[in-house]
Amino acid sequence: MNKSYWLINSKRTEVKRFIKNDKSVDGVFEYMFVDTGKIVGVFGKEPPVMTTTISVDIDLAREIYERLIAHGWSKTEEVWNKKGR
């Protein structure tokens, strides 16, 4: 599975996951999935409820990622998947 990159908003209520689309054709166009999820309960205890997924080209995904960082989002890890799963 491809490495995923996660961002969380400053209120710790929402996350975004960026992951390369495995179905992209090398040398043609590369696409990323950008998933949005809502944090339920205590962050890190339960996985977020994923609400939307979009597929965008890799350059647009980078632009979205950088824009979110500039607006107060921060990098995080997929902590709910690493505890006993």
C-alpha positions, 0 to 999 in steps of 0.5 A, a space after each residue: 500500500 502507498 504511504 499516506 500523508 495526514 493533516 489535522 485542523 487546529 481544532 482537532 475535529 477534521 483530518 485529511 489523508 493524501 494517498 497516491 492512486 495505485 491505478 495511475 498510469 506511470 508516465 501519463 498522469 499521476 493522481 492522488 486521493 484526498 480523503 476528508 474525515 471527522 474526528 469522533 470521540 478522543 483523537 487517536 482512540 477511534 479512527 475518523 469517520 471518512 466523509 468524502 474522497 476526491 481524486 486530483 492530479 498530483 500537482 493540485 494535491 500538493 497545492 491543496 496540502 500546502 494551502 491547508 498548512 498555510 491555514 493552520 493545519 498540521 501534519 499528523 500520523 495515522 495513530 489509530 491504526 498503530 495501536 493493536 491493529 
